[in-house]
Amino acid sequence: MAVSEISRCTYHVFLSFRGEDTRKSFTDHLYTALVHLGIRTFRDDEEIERGNNIKDEIEKAILHHSKISIVVFSKNYAASTWCLNELVMILEHKKSSKHIVLPVFYDVDPSQVKNQTGSYAEAFTQHEQNFESMVQRWRNALKEVADIGGMVLQDRHESQFIQDIVKEVQNKLHLISLYFPPYLVGIDPLVTQINQWLEQDGANKVGIANICGIGGIGKTTIAKVVYNQNIPRFESFSFLAHVRETSQDCNGLVRLQRQLISDILKGKSYKIYNIDNGINKIKEIVRCRRVLLVLDDVDELEKIRKLMGTQIPFHPGSKIIITSRNRCLLNAHFISIMFDLEASTSCGGLSKLFEVKELASSELLQLFNWYAFGHNSVLESSMAYARSLVKHCGGLPLALQVLGSSLSSKSVSSWKNALEKLEEIPDSKIQEILRISYDSLEDDHDKNLLLDVVCLFIGKDRDYTTTILDGCDYC
């Protein structure tokens, strides 16, 4: 299936399973995990409208409206002629197209499926009496699917098994999620608003949004959450971090162009000799595919113009999200310069502003407590200090995360010392708050580590950061 076909699929995943075995347990949990990440998933109990022909609907879902079939093999899967016919249909579609099949062996061994032993042998004893003409086709299908590299539960926890399946699906769909902090507070309403804008703005419209707010308020985190949830809806996608800082470096704009082009072309490299060469290539490739593009930390529109040029012919349905401290960044003049309105079909109501507000005091305290204590409730002996520390962080999640982490497991005197320093800072400047967190560390090893993380790795992938720090003997 070509890349352009993926966006036309009604679903990314078709779930084939024995309802009596796993509908209300394993398969339900898997379905929920997939949908949570924006992976459109078909399962017959929710997706088929009442009154429609079930067989026809499932056949359409497999043959025309999905890219991957996940086949969940359970003990009684082979007892269902419906499941077996569905499997035959899936494998026939695999042969005639690039449809991907992912076998999942839930509570059976692949050899049991391949050789039809155990409960599968019992099922076929019945089938040979009632469906003699179909038995060999079903046996062949089970043998074929068991030989495909699948995933086996064995002795693993189901929750981890489901996570592994979801990651495999993401890889097969070329959906690489960005890392963001594990504990998030108060962002759901704004994330929902942005998602609604992405969904309702129309498939034939290019859209651009500005997520604005002061430094450290959580703009990048919100953009990452939205990005992760929506990349399955687009043919190509790219998240360019630290545009303001990177564009100031020598060859920084060219590096950003290379990343953007590589992301849109699904990892394919393209040689760029200068900025103009990069602009021409970007215009060429965004013209023919729906793109989700996030430009993180943009301080002025000139940076975007230098990166991508003007009159960019984005394909209809493409969406661009910018994070910025400047709420007035987008304006009608900028839009007319940046976009090729004729090529984009329709750009009416193109610009949208989403402002990140300060968290409520109770939410700020929850966030601080999680990083300081590992949970969102505070010890009674530390309540007064925690409230005062939160108050002086100016409502900035980044400051709370760093300060809470640096004071974790520290003595009351350390908390008192940090509070005294915070009380001396005017306007709760985040740089000074980070400095206090740095000073609270007891040895040079930890101080060097914090400097590396803050200065070099903010916004980077967690595994990438750990790999680099391992090489420096920091972790």
C-alpha positions, 0 to 999 in steps of 0.5 A: 500500500503506497504512502498516499493510500494510508491517509485514505484508509478508514482504519489503520488496524483491523482486529480479528479475534474470538469474541467469547475468549477476549472481547471483554478482556485482552482485546478490549484493552488492546483496542483502548491502547491503540485508539488512545494513541490515535491509531484508528482501529476496527472491531466488529462490535462497535464499528458495524452499524445496525442493519448493515450486512456484517460479512460485507462490512468486515470484508470492506474493512479488511480489503479496502479500509485498513493497513494492518490486521492484528489476528488474536489467537486464543484457545477457542479461535479455531472453533469459530468458522467466522474467525477462520473465514476471516483469516482466509480473507486477510491472508488473500488480501495480504497476497494481493496487496501490501496489507500487513498481518500481525499474529498475536498468540494470546494463550496458545503457542504458535506450534499449536496453531500451525499444527492444529493440536490441542483445542485446535485439533478438537475444533477441526474434528467438528469442522470435518463433519460439518464443513468438509469442503473448507477444512483444508483452506482453513488448515492452510491458512493457520499454517501460513499465519503461524509462520509469519513473525508474530508476538507471543504472550508466554509468561509476560504481563498482559499490560507489557504485552499490549505495550509491545504490540502497540509499539510494533504497530507504530513501527509498521505504520512509521509512527514514532512517538515523542517522549514527554514527562510521565506525569502531566497535570491540567493540559487535557482541556487545551489538548482537546481543543487543539485536537478538535481544531485538527479534526474539524478544520476540514480535509481540504484546508491548510491550517496553522495554529500558534500555541503561545505562552511564557517560557516554561509554561508547557507549550512544547509538552502540549505540542508533543502530546497533540503530535503523538495523538494525531500523527496516524491521521497524516501521510507525513509528519515532522517535529522540529524542536528548538527552532529559535536556538538551532537556527542561530547556529552555523548551518543550523537552518540546513540541519533543520531542513534536512530533518524536515525532509527526512521526516516527510520522506520517512527516513530517506536522506537527501543532500542539501548543499545550501538553504535555497536548495533545501527550500526548493526540496521542501516545497516539492515534497509538501505539495503532494502529501498531507503533512503535520508539522510542528515548529517548536519555539519560534520567536520570529516569522523570519525564521520560518521564512528562512527555513521554508521560503514563501508561498509554500504549496502545502497539500490540502489538509496539512496542518502546521503548529507553532509554539511561541512566546509571542501571541501576535506571531501569526497575522493575515499578512504573514499568512498571505506571504507564507502560503500558496493559497491557490495551491492549498485549495482553501485557507479560510479561517486558517490561523488559530491561537491557543494560549497556555494558561497558568495551572491552578494552585492545586494542580501546581502542588500536585505536579511538584509533589509528584517530582519531589515525593514520587506521588501527588500527595504531600507529607504533612511535615513538608506541606508548608514548605511545598506550598511556599516553594510552588508559590515562588515558581511562578506557575511554571511546570518546568521550574516545578519539575526541576526544583521538585526533582532536585529536592527529592529525598533531601532534608528539611534544611535543604528545603528551607535553604531553597525557599530562602533563595527563592524569596530573594528572586524578583518575578520568579525568573525561571533561570534563577529557579533552575540555578537553585536546583543546580546549587541544591545538588551535592556533588559535581557528578550530579551538577554536571548531569543537570547542566547537560540535561538542561542545556543540551537535551531538553526536548530530546528523546529519552532513550537518545539522552540516556545513550549519550549520558551513558557514554559520558559515564553520567548514568 
